[in-house]
């Protein structure tokens, strides 16, 4: 079982590097959306696993997605929030990870691993649904040579949340 558990950690650095490249290539929002796909696929494979290879692939996909999500989530937050909120929101991301691990241990002690995998799939699913309507960051749009889209995204950010200043 050690190999199965450690595969996620082995794939995480690959996700970190991949998401850094993707953020610059396709934008922060699209990268955030894309990061949820290996997480969803990995958890789904774990729920449905009928063999050790399926579990291996599922754990690797979860690790890949976990590595991919950290940087774009923090960069997106930093690019759409007021400077005085950035530190706090960046810290909350780490708190969220710690609480997620605690949740896994507590709930995992009470339910079987398939149920835990199914519950775990709800997090990337919610992230996918909540991120979909968000605009791209104006900073990335300006860098991508799309100033009109950047202006529109900025207006949308400010209109939807007065604490946000993209």
C-alpha positions, 0 to 999 in steps of 0.5 A, a space after each residue: 500500500 506504501 507505493 499506492 499512497 506515495 504515487 501522489 507525492 511523486 506526481 505533485 512536482 510534475 503538476 507544479 511545473 506544468 501549471 507554471 507553464 500553463 498559467 503563462 500560456 493559457 491564463 490563470 483562469 483556464 489553468 485553474 479549470 484545467 487543474 480540476 480535470 486530473 483531480 476529478 479523473 483521479 478520484 473517479 478512478 479511485 472510486 471505481 478501482 477494480 485493480 491495483 493499476 487503476 489505483 496507481 493511475 488514480 493516485 498519480 492523477 490526484 497528485 498531478 492535479 494537487 501539484 497543478 492547483 497551488 500556483 494558479 490559485 494563489 496567482 489568480 488571487 493575487 492578481 484580482 485582490 487589493 494589495 492589503 488582502 493578498 497576504 491574508 488570502 494567500 495564507 488562507 490557501 495554506 490553511 485550506 490545504 491543512 484543513 483538507 488533510 485533517 478532513 481526510 484523516 477524520 472522515 477517512 477513519 469513519 468511512 471506507 476509502 471508496 467513500 472518502 474518494 467520492 467525497 474528495 471528488 466534491 472539492 474539485 467539482 465545486 472548484 470547477 463550478 465556482 471558477 467557471 463564471 469567473 473572469 480571466 485576470 486583467 493582468 494576464 489579459 494585458 500581458 497577452 495583448 488583449 487590453 479590451 478584454 482586460 478592461 471588461 474583466 476589470 469592470 466585471 471584477 470590481 462590479 461583482 466584489 468591491 473588495 476586489 481590484 483586479 
